[in-house]
Amino acid sequence: MEFKNGLGDTAIQNVMENHPKIGEILERYEIGCVTCKVGICLLKDVVSIHGLSKEQEEAVEKEINEYLERPTDH
C-alpha cells in the first residue's frame, strides 16, 4: 500500500489524531482502529491485516489518498 506523504509508515493513533476523517474511512470498511486503545500499528499494516479483499484494500487506499489530496479537508 502506498499512502501519500508517507502516511502508511505512521502509527494509526497519530494518523487519526491528525486526520480524524481517515478513522471514518476505516470504520466504513469495518476496521475498528478508532476504538483501539493500543494504536501503534502502522496505517499500511492496519489495512492489510484486517482480511479485506484486494479490491477493498485498493478502495481504502484510493479513498484515503483522495482525502489527503484535498487540502481543505485537513
mmCIF file as gemmi writes it, N, C-alpha and C atoms, coordinates in Angstrom:
data_model
loop_
_atom_site.group_PDB
_atom_site.id
_atom_site.type_symbol
_atom_site.label_atom_id
_atom_site.label_alt_id
_atom_site.label_comp_id
_atom_site.label_asym_id
_atom_site.label_entity_id
_atom_site.label_seq_id
_atom_site.pdbx_PDB_ins_code
_atom_site.Cartn_x
_atom_site.Cartn_y
_atom_site.Cartn_z
_atom_site.occupancy
_atom_site.B_iso_or_equiv
_atom_site.pdbx_formal_charge
_atom_site.auth_seq_id
_atom_site.auth_asym_id
_atom_site.pdbx_PDB_model_num
ATOM 1 N N . MET Axp A 1 ? 0.836 -1.176 0 1 0 ? 1 A 1
ATOM 2 C CA . MET Axp A 1 ? 0 0 0 1 0 ? 1 A 1
ATOM 3 C C . MET Axp A 1 ? 0.881 1.24 0 1 0 ? 1 A 1
ATOM 4 N N . GLU Axp A 2 ? 0.476 2.184 -0.784 1 0 ? 2 A 1
ATOM 5 C CA . GLU Axp A 2 ? 1.189 3.458 -0.867 1 0 ? 2 A 1
ATOM 6 C C . GLU Axp A 2 ? 0.243 4.585 -0.49 1 0 ? 2 A 1
ATOM 7 N N . PHE Axp A 3 ? 0.525 5.218 0.634 1 0 ? 3 A 1
ATOM 8 C CA . PHE Axp A 3 ? -0.262 6.37 1.04 1 0 ? 3 A 1
ATOM 9 C C . PHE Axp A 3 ? 0.553 7.634 0.855 1 0 ? 3 A 1
ATOM 10 N N . LYS Axp A 4 ? -0.113 8.692 0.471 1 0 ? 4 A 1
ATOM 11 C CA . LYS Axp A 4 ? 0.549 9.982 0.236 1 0 ? 4 A 1
ATOM 12 C C . LYS Axp A 4 ? 1.267 10.446 1.489 1 0 ? 4 A 1
ATOM 13 N N . ASN Axp A 5 ? 2.321 11.211 1.288 1 0 ? 5 A 1
ATOM 14 C CA . ASN Axp A 5 ? 3.095 11.84 2.368 1 0 ? 5 A 1
ATOM 15 C C . ASN Axp A 5 ? 3.714 10.835 3.339 1 0 ? 5 A 1
ATOM 16 N N . GLY Axp A 6 ? 3.903 9.584 2.895 1 0 ? 6 A 1
ATOM 17 C CA . GLY Axp A 6 ? 4.498 8.568 3.764 1 0 ? 6 A 1
ATOM 18 C C . GLY Axp A 6 ? 3.619 8.186 4.946 1 0 ? 6 A 1
ATOM 19 N N . LEU Axp A 7 ? 2.34 8.493 4.863 1 0 ? 7 A 1
ATOM 20 C CA . LEU Axp A 7 ? 1.428 8.263 5.977 1 0 ? 7 A 1
ATOM 21 C C . LEU Axp A 7 ? 1.282 6.786 6.316 1 0 ? 7 A 1
ATOM 22 N N . GLY Axp A 8 ? 1.555 5.908 5.385 1 0 ? 8 A 1
ATOM 23 C CA . GLY Axp A 8 ? 1.461 4.47 5.64 1 0 ? 8 A 1
ATOM 24 C C . GLY Axp A 8 ? 2.404 3.991 6.716 1 0 ? 8 A 1
ATOM 25 N N . ASP Axp A 9 ? 3.505 4.715 6.931 1 0 ? 9 A 1
ATOM 26 C CA . ASP Axp A 9 ? 4.502 4.344 7.93 1 0 ? 9 A 1
ATOM 27 C C . ASP Axp A 9 ? 4.285 5.072 9.255 1 0 ? 9 A 1
ATOM 28 N N . THR Axp A 10 ? 3.089 5.589 9.471 1 0 ? 10 A 1
ATOM 29 C CA . THR Axp A 10 ? 2.751 6.333 10.681 1 0 ? 10 A 1
ATOM 30 C C . THR Axp A 10 ? 1.821 5.49 11.549 1 0 ? 10 A 1
ATOM 31 N N . ALA Axp A 11 ? 2.037 5.542 12.868 1 0 ? 11 A 1
ATOM 32 C CA . ALA Axp A 11 ? 1.17 4.816 13.804 1 0 ? 11 A 1
ATOM 33 C C . ALA Axp A 11 ? -0.262 5.311 13.653 1 0 ? 11 A 1
ATOM 34 N N . ILE Axp A 12 ? -1.201 4.373 13.684 1 0 ? 12 A 1
ATOM 35 C CA . ILE Axp A 12 ? -2.598 4.704 13.43 1 0 ? 12 A 1
ATOM 36 C C . ILE Axp A 12 ? -3.138 5.727 14.42 1 0 ? 12 A 1
ATOM 37 N N . GLN Axp A 13 ? -2.703 5.701 15.671 1 0 ? 13 A 1
ATOM 38 C CA . GLN Axp A 13 ? -3.187 6.699 16.635 1 0 ? 13 A 1
ATOM 39 C C . GLN Axp A 13 ? -2.789 8.104 16.212 1 0 ? 13 A 1
ATOM 40 N N . ASN Axp A 14 ? -1.6 8.259 15.658 1 0 ? 14 A 1
ATOM 41 C CA . ASN Axp A 14 ? -1.156 9.568 15.185 1 0 ? 14 A 1
ATOM 42 C C . ASN Axp A 14 ? -1.885 9.976 13.913 1 0 ? 14 A 1
ATOM 43 N N . VAL Axp A 15 ? -2.148 8.999 13.048 1 0 ? 15 A 1
ATOM 44 C CA . VAL Axp A 15 ? -2.886 9.273 11.812 1 0 ? 15 A 1
ATOM 45 C C . VAL Axp A 15 ? -4.259 9.822 12.161 1 0 ? 15 A 1
ATOM 46 N N . MET Axp A 16 ? -4.963 9.137 13.058 1 0 ? 16 A 1
ATOM 47 C CA . MET Axp A 16 ? -6.324 9.545 13.385 1 0 ? 16 A 1
ATOM 48 C C . MET Axp A 16 ? -6.365 10.832 14.203 1 0 ? 16 A 1
ATOM 49 N N . GLU Axp A 17 ? -5.333 11.068 14.979 1 0 ? 17 A 1
ATOM 50 C CA . GLU Axp A 17 ? -5.263 12.321 15.733 1 0 ? 17 A 1
ATOM 51 C C . GLU Axp A 17 ? -5.148 13.507 14.776 1 0 ? 17 A 1
ATOM 52 N N . ASN Axp A 18 ? -4.33 13.355 13.755 1 0 ? 18 A 1
ATOM 53 C CA . ASN Axp A 18 ? -4.114 14.43 12.788 1 0 ? 18 A 1
ATOM 54 C C . ASN Axp A 18 ? -5.135 14.446 11.658 1 0 ? 18 A 1
ATOM 55 N N . HIS Axp A 19 ? -5.763 13.294 11.39 1 0 ? 19 A 1
ATOM 56 C CA . HIS Axp A 19 ? -6.712 13.164 10.275 1 0 ? 19 A 1
ATOM 57 C C . HIS Axp A 19 ? -7.901 12.311 10.723 1 0 ? 19 A 1
ATOM 58 N N . PRO Axp A 20 ? -8.782 12.841 11.569 1 0 ? 20 A 1
ATOM 59 C CA . PRO Axp A 20 ? -9.919 12.046 12.059 1 0 ? 20 A 1
ATOM 60 C C . PRO Axp A 20 ? -10.783 11.463 10.941 1 0 ? 20 A 1
ATOM 61 N N . LYS Axp A 21 ? -10.794 12.101 9.809 1 0 ? 21 A 1
ATOM 62 C CA . LYS Axp A 21 ? -11.585 11.613 8.67 1 0 ? 21 A 1
ATOM 63 C C . LYS Axp A 21 ? -11.095 10.231 8.218 1 0 ? 21 A 1
ATOM 64 N N . ILE Axp A 22 ? -9.809 9.957 8.363 1 0 ? 22 A 1
ATOM 65 C CA . ILE Axp A 22 ? -9.281 8.642 7.987 1 0 ? 22 A 1
ATOM 66 C C . ILE Axp A 22 ? -9.89 7.561 8.886 1 0 ? 22 A 1
ATOM 67 N N . GLY Axp A 23 ? -10.114 7.872 10.16 1 0 ? 23 A 1
ATOM 68 C CA . GLY Axp A 23 ? -10.8 6.936 11.055 1 0 ? 23 A 1
ATOM 69 C C . GLY Axp A 23 ? -12.194 6.62 10.548 1 0 ? 23 A 1
ATOM 70 N N . GLU Axp A 24 ? -12.885 7.629 10.024 1 0 ? 24 A 1
ATOM 71 C CA . GLU Axp A 24 ? -14.226 7.421 9.465 1 0 ? 24 A 1
ATOM 72 C C . GLU Axp A 24 ? -14.162 6.508 8.237 1 0 ? 24 A 1
ATOM 73 N N . ILE Axp A 25 ? -13.149 6.722 7.411 1 0 ? 25 A 1
ATOM 74 C CA . ILE Axp A 25 ? -12.984 5.874 6.218 1 0 ? 25 A 1
ATOM 75 C C . ILE Axp A 25 ? -12.757 4.432 6.646 1 0 ? 25 A 1
ATOM 76 N N . LEU Axp A 26 ? -11.873 4.209 7.606 1 0 ? 26 A 1
ATOM 77 C CA . LEU Axp A 26 ? -11.572 2.848 8.065 1 0 ? 26 A 1
ATOM 78 C C . LEU Axp A 26 ? -12.807 2.186 8.665 1 0 ? 26 A 1
ATOM 79 N N . GLU Axp A 27 ? -13.587 2.941 9.427 1 0 ? 27 A 1
ATOM 80 C CA . GLU Axp A 27 ? -14.795 2.381 10.033 1 0 ? 27 A 1
ATOM 81 C C . GLU Axp A 27 ? -15.785 1.892 8.978 1 0 ? 27 A 1
ATOM 82 N N . ARG Axp A 28 ? -15.87 2.587 7.854 1 0 ? 28 A 1
ATOM 83 C CA . ARG Axp A 28 ? -16.781 2.157 6.791 1 0 ? 28 A 1
ATOM 84 C C . ARG Axp A 28 ? -16.406 0.783 6.248 1 0 ? 28 A 1
ATOM 85 N N . TYR Axp A 29 ? -15.144 0.411 6.39 1 0 ? 29 A 1
ATOM 86 C CA . TYR Axp A 29 ? -14.677 -0.897 5.939 1 0 ? 29 A 1
ATOM 87 C C . TYR Axp A 29 ? -14.544 -1.873 7.112 1 0 ? 29 A 1
ATOM 88 N N . GLU Axp A 30 ? -15.195 -1.54 8.222 1 0 ? 30 A 1
ATOM 89 C CA . GLU Axp A 30 ? -15.206 -2.367 9.43 1 0 ? 30 A 1
ATOM 90 C C . GLU Axp A 30 ? -13.812 -2.601 10.009 1 0 ? 30 A 1
ATOM 91 N N . ILE Axp A 31 ? -12.971 -1.594 9.902 1 0 ? 31 A 1
ATOM 92 C CA . ILE Axp A 31 ? -11.653 -1.615 10.542 1 0 ? 31 A 1
ATOM 93 C C . ILE Axp A 31 ? -11.783 -0.729 11.772 1 0 ? 31 A 1
ATOM 94 N N . GLY Axp A 32 ? -11.785 -1.353 12.942 1 0 ? 32 A 1
ATOM 95 C CA . GLY Axp A 32 ? -12.129 -0.657 14.178 1 0 ? 32 A 1
ATOM 96 C C . GLY Axp A 32 ? -10.979 0.01 14.903 1 0 ? 32 A 1
ATOM 97 N N . CYS Axp A 33 ? -10.133 0.709 14.211 1 0 ? 33 A 1
ATOM 98 C CA . CYS Axp A 33 ? -8.987 1.354 14.847 1 0 ? 33 A 1
ATOM 99 C C . CYS Axp A 33 ? -9.379 2.529 15.744 1 0 ? 33 A 1
ATOM 100 N N . VAL Axp A 34 ? -10.508 3.112 15.488 1 0 ? 34 A 1
ATOM 101 C CA . VAL Axp A 34 ? -10.923 4.273 16.27 1 0 ? 34 A 1
ATOM 102 C C . VAL Axp A 34 ? -11.087 3.886 17.737 1 0 ? 34 A 1
ATOM 103 N N . THR Axp A 35 ? -11.553 2.68 18.012 1 0 ? 35 A 1
ATOM 104 C CA . THR Axp A 35 ? -11.773 2.255 19.392 1 0 ? 35 A 1
ATOM 105 C C . THR Axp A 35 ? -10.585 1.502 19.996 1 0 ? 35 A 1
ATOM 106 N N . CYS Axp A 36 ? -9.564 1.226 19.209 1 0 ? 36 A 1
ATOM 107 C CA . CYS Axp A 36 ? -8.381 0.503 19.71 1 0 ? 36 A 1
ATOM 108 C C . CYS Axp A 36 ? -7.62 1.375 20.694 1 0 ? 36 A 1
ATOM 109 N N . LYS Axp A 37 ? -7.24 0.794 21.809 1 0 ? 37 A 1
ATOM 110 C CA . LYS Axp A 37 ? -6.519 1.546 22.842 1 0 ? 37 A 1
ATOM 111 C C . LYS Axp A 37 ? -5.002 1.482 22.659 1 0 ? 37 A 1
ATOM 112 N N . VAL Axp A 38 ? -4.512 0.607 21.815 1 0 ? 38 A 1
ATOM 113 C CA . VAL Axp A 38 ? -3.07 0.473 21.618 1 0 ? 38 A 1
ATOM 114 C C . VAL Axp A 38 ? -2.598 1.502 20.596 1 0 ? 38 A 1
ATOM 115 N N . GLY Axp A 39 ? -3.074 1.393 19.366 1 0 ? 39 A 1
ATOM 116 C CA . GLY Axp A 39 ? -2.832 2.402 18.348 1 0 ? 39 A 1
ATOM 117 C C . GLY Axp A 39 ? -1.431 2.513 17.79 1 0 ? 39 A 1
ATOM 118 N N . ILE Axp A 40 ? -0.606 1.472 17.966 1 0 ? 40 A 1
ATOM 119 C CA . ILE Axp A 40 ? 0.766 1.572 17.467 1 0 ? 40 A 1
ATOM 120 C C . ILE Axp A 40 ? 0.965 0.938 16.096 1 0 ? 40 A 1
ATOM 121 N N . CYS Axp A 41 ? -0.06 0.263 15.577 1 0 ? 41 A 1
ATOM 122 C CA . CYS Axp A 41 ? 0.043 -0.334 14.242 1 0 ? 41 A 1
ATOM 123 C C . CYS Axp A 41 ? 0.227 0.763 13.206 1 0 ? 41 A 1
ATOM 124 N N . LEU Axp A 42 ? 0.985 0.459 12.177 1 0 ? 42 A 1
ATOM 125 C CA . LEU Axp A 42 ? 1.162 1.411 11.086 1 0 ? 42 A 1
ATOM 126 C C . LEU Axp A 42 ? -0.074 1.379 10.201 1 0 ? 42 A 1
ATOM 127 N N . LEU Axp A 43 ? -0.409 2.515 9.616 1 0 ? 43 A 1
ATOM 128 C CA . LEU Axp A 43 ? -1.585 2.599 8.756 1 0 ? 43 A 1
ATOM 129 C C . LEU Axp A 43 ? -1.559 1.521 7.678 1 0 ? 43 A 1
ATOM 130 N N . LYS Axp A 44 ? -0.429 1.334 7.009 1 0 ? 44 A 1
ATOM 131 C CA . LYS Axp A 44 ? -0.357 0.348 5.925 1 0 ? 44 A 1
ATOM 132 C C . LYS Axp A 44 ? -0.606 -1.066 6.433 1 0 ? 44 A 1
ATOM 133 N N . ASP Axp A 45 ? -0.214 -1.358 7.671 1 0 ? 45 A 1
ATOM 134 C CA . ASP Axp A 45 ? -0.425 -2.683 8.245 1 0 ? 45 A 1
ATOM 135 C C . ASP Axp A 45 ? -1.864 -2.871 8.695 1 0 ? 45 A 1
ATOM 136 N N . VAL Axp A 46 ? -2.445 -1.819 9.23 1 0 ? 46 A 1
ATOM 137 C CA . VAL Axp A 46 ? -3.826 -1.871 9.702 1 0 ? 46 A 1
ATOM 138 C C . VAL Axp A 46 ? -4.751 -2.322 8.58 1 0 ? 46 A 1
ATOM 139 N N . VAL Axp A 47 ? -4.564 -1.772 7.418 1 0 ? 47 A 1
ATOM 140 C CA . VAL Axp A 47 ? -5.428 -2.127 6.297 1 0 ? 47 A 1
ATOM 141 C C . VAL Axp A 47 ? -5.164 -3.569 5.861 1 0 ? 47 A 1
ATOM 142 N N . SER Axp A 48 ? -3.906 -3.961 5.802 1 0 ? 48 A 1
ATOM 143 C CA . SER Axp A 48 ? -3.583 -5.288 5.269 1 0 ? 48 A 1
ATOM 144 C C . SER Axp A 48 ? -3.932 -6.435 6.221 1 0 ? 48 A 1
ATOM 145 N N . ILE Axp A 49 ? -3.98 -6.223 7.525 1 0 ? 49 A 1
ATOM 146 C CA . ILE Axp A 49 ? -4.217 -7.332 8.46 1 0 ? 49 A 1
ATOM 147 C C . ILE Axp A 49 ? -5.696 -7.593 8.745 1 0 ? 49 A 1
ATOM 148 N N . HIS Axp A 50 ? -6.58 -6.8 8.19 1 0 ? 50 A 1
ATOM 149 C CA . HIS Axp A 50 ? -7.989 -6.956 8.514 1 0 ? 50 A 1
ATOM 150 C C . HIS Axp A 50 ? -8.77 -7.831 7.53 1 0 ? 50 A 1
ATOM 151 N N . GLY Axp A 51 ? -8.083 -8.588 6.706 1 0 ? 51 A 1
ATOM 152 C CA . GLY Axp A 51 ? -8.724 -9.586 5.872 1 0 ? 51 A 1
ATOM 153 C C . GLY Axp A 51 ? -9.643 -9.035 4.796 1 0 ? 51 A 1
ATOM 154 N N . LEU Axp A 52 ? -9.336 -7.841 4.314 1 0 ? 52 A 1
ATOM 155 C CA . LEU Axp A 52 ? -10.13 -7.28 3.227 1 0 ? 52 A 1
ATOM 156 C C . LEU Axp A 52 ? -9.722 -7.922 1.91 1 0 ? 52 A 1
ATOM 157 N N . SER Axp A 53 ? -10.617 -7.914 0.962 1 0 ? 53 A 1
ATOM 158 C CA . SER Axp A 53 ? -10.257 -8.388 -0.369 1 0 ? 53 A 1
ATOM 159 C C . SER Axp A 53 ? -9.291 -7.391 -1.001 1 0 ? 53 A 1
ATOM 160 N N . LYS Axp A 54 ? -8.622 -7.818 -2.041 1 0 ? 54 A 1
ATOM 161 C CA . LYS Axp A 54 ? -7.692 -6.935 -2.753 1 0 ? 54 A 1
ATOM 162 C C . LYS Axp A 54 ? -8.425 -5.69 -3.232 1 0 ? 54 A 1
ATOM 163 N N . GLU Axp A 55 ? -9.641 -5.86 -3.718 1 0 ? 55 A 1
ATOM 164 C CA . GLU Axp A 55 ? -10.431 -4.732 -4.209 1 0 ? 55 A 1
ATOM 165 C C . GLU Axp A 55 ? -10.77 -3.76 -3.081 1 0 ? 55 A 1
ATOM 166 N N . GLN Axp A 56 ? -11.113 -4.305 -1.901 1 0 ? 56 A 1
ATOM 167 C CA . GLN Axp A 56 ? -11.424 -3.444 -0.76 1 0 ? 56 A 1
ATOM 168 C C . GLN Axp A 56 ? -10.181 -2.688 -0.293 1 0 ? 56 A 1
ATOM 169 N N . GLU Axp A 57 ? -9.04 -3.377 -0.252 1 0 ? 57 A 1
ATOM 170 C CA . GLU Axp A 57 ? -7.788 -2.708 0.124 1 0 ? 57 A 1
ATOM 171 C C . GLU Axp A 57 ? -7.486 -1.565 -0.83 1 0 ? 57 A 1
ATOM 172 N N . GLU Axp A 58 ? -7.66 -1.821 -2.118 1 0 ? 58 A 1
ATOM 173 C CA . GLU Axp A 58 ? -7.416 -0.778 -3.115 1 0 ? 58 A 1
ATOM 174 C C . GLU Axp A 58 ? -8.39 0.386 -2.937 1 0 ? 58 A 1
ATOM 175 N N . ALA Axp A 59 ? -9.625 0.078 -2.586 1 0 ? 59 A 1
ATOM 176 C CA . ALA Axp A 59 ? -10.624 1.131 -2.379 1 0 ? 59 A 1
ATOM 177 C C . ALA Axp A 59 ? -10.269 1.988 -1.167 1 0 ? 59 A 1
ATOM 178 N N . VAL Axp A 60 ? -9.813 1.359 -0.078 1 0 ? 60 A 1
ATOM 179 C CA . VAL Axp A 60 ? -9.403 2.099 1.117 1 0 ? 60 A 1
ATOM 180 C C . VAL Axp A 60 ? -8.224 3.004 0.778 1 0 ? 60 A 1
ATOM 181 N N . GLU Axp A 61 ? -7.231 2.43 0.116 1 0 ? 61 A 1
ATOM 182 C CA . GLU Axp A 61 ? -6.042 3.196 -0.27 1 0 ? 61 A 1
ATOM 183 C C . GLU Axp A 61 ? -6.438 4.4 -1.128 1 0 ? 61 A 1
ATOM 184 N N . LYS Axp A 62 ? -7.288 4.175 -2.109 1 0 ? 62 A 1
ATOM 185 C CA . LYS Axp A 62 ? -7.716 5.245 -3.006 1 0 ? 62 A 1
ATOM 186 C C . LYS Axp A 62 ? -8.476 6.325 -2.245 1 0 ? 62 A 1
ATOM 187 N N . GLU Axp A 63 ? -9.394 5.915 -1.387 1 0 ? 63 A 1
ATOM 188 C CA . GLU Axp A 63 ? -10.209 6.878 -0.647 1 0 ? 63 A 1
ATOM 189 C C . GLU Axp A 63 ? -9.349 7.726 0.297 1 0 ? 63 A 1
ATOM 190 N N . ILE Axp A 64 ? -8.41 7.097 0.979 1 0 ? 64 A 1
ATOM 191 C CA . ILE Axp A 64 ? -7.533 7.847 1.88 1 0 ? 64 A 1
ATOM 192 C C . ILE Axp A 64 ? -6.65 8.801 1.088 1 0 ? 64 A 1
ATOM 193 N N . ASN Axp A 65 ? -6.079 8.34 -0.007 1 0 ? 65 A 1
ATOM 194 C CA . ASN Axp A 65 ? -5.224 9.211 -0.814 1 0 ? 65 A 1
ATOM 195 C C . ASN Axp A 65 ? -6.007 10.37 -1.416 1 0 ? 65 A 1
ATOM 196 N N . GLU Axp A 66 ? -7.244 10.12 -1.837 1 0 ? 66 A 1
ATOM 197 C CA . GLU Axp A 66 ? -8.069 11.217 -2.355 1 0 ? 66 A 1
ATOM 198 C C . GLU Axp A 66 ? -8.357 12.236 -1.264 1 0 ? 66 A 1
ATOM 199 N N . TYR Axp A 67 ? -8.63 11.758 -0.05 1 0 ? 67 A 1
ATOM 200 C CA . TYR Axp A 67 ? -8.822 12.66 1.083 1 0 ? 67 A 1
ATOM 201 C C . TYR Axp A 67 ? -7.57 13.504 1.318 1 0 ? 67 A 1
ATOM 202 N N . LEU Axp A 68 ? -6.396 12.877 1.27 1 0 ? 68 A 1
ATOM 203 C CA . LEU Axp A 68 ? -5.149 13.585 1.527 1 0 ? 68 A 1
ATOM 204 C C . LEU Axp A 68 ? -4.832 14.625 0.446 1 0 ? 68 A 1
ATOM 205 N N . GLU Axp A 69 ? -5.368 14.435 -0.745 1 0 ? 69 A 1
ATOM 206 C CA . GLU Axp A 69 ? -5.127 15.386 -1.831 1 0 ? 69 A 1
ATOM 207 C C . GLU Axp A 69 ? -5.998 16.638 -1.713 1 0 ? 69 A 1
ATOM 208 N N . ARG Axp A 70 ? -7.022 16.61 -0.858 1 0 ? 70 A 1
ATOM 209 C CA . ARG Axp A 70 ? -7.915 17.758 -0.693 1 0 ? 70 A 1
ATOM 210 C C . ARG Axp A 70 ? -7.437 18.594 0.479 1 0 ? 70 A 1
ATOM 211 N N . PRO Axp A 71 ? -6.689 19.658 0.244 1 0 ? 71 A 1
ATOM 212 C CA . PRO Axp A 71 ? -6.105 20.433 1.337 1 0 ? 71 A 1
ATOM 213 C C . PRO Axp A 71 ? -7.13 21.087 2.258 1 0 ? 71 A 1
ATOM 214 N N . THR Axp A 72 ? -8.326 21.319 1.797 1 0 ? 72 A 1
ATOM 215 C CA . THR Axp A 72 ? -9.319 21.979 2.648 1 0 ? 72 A 1
ATOM 216 C C . THR Axp A 72 ? -9.905 21.037 3.699 1 0 ? 72 A 1
ATOM 217 N N . ASP Axp A 73 ? -9.721 19.728 3.553 1 0 ? 73 A 1
ATOM 218 C CA . ASP Axp A 73 ? -10.282 18.761 4.487 1 0 ? 73 A 1
ATOM 219 C C . ASP Axp A 73 ? -9.351 18.46 5.654 1 0 ? 73 A 1
ATOM 220 N N . HIS Axp A 74 ? -8.19 19.024 5.704 1 0 ? 74 A 1
ATOM 221 C CA . HIS Axp A 74 ? -7.215 18.64 6.766 1 0 ? 74 A 1
ATOM 222 C C . HIS Axp A 74 ? -7.25 19.638 7.864 1 0 ? 74 A 1
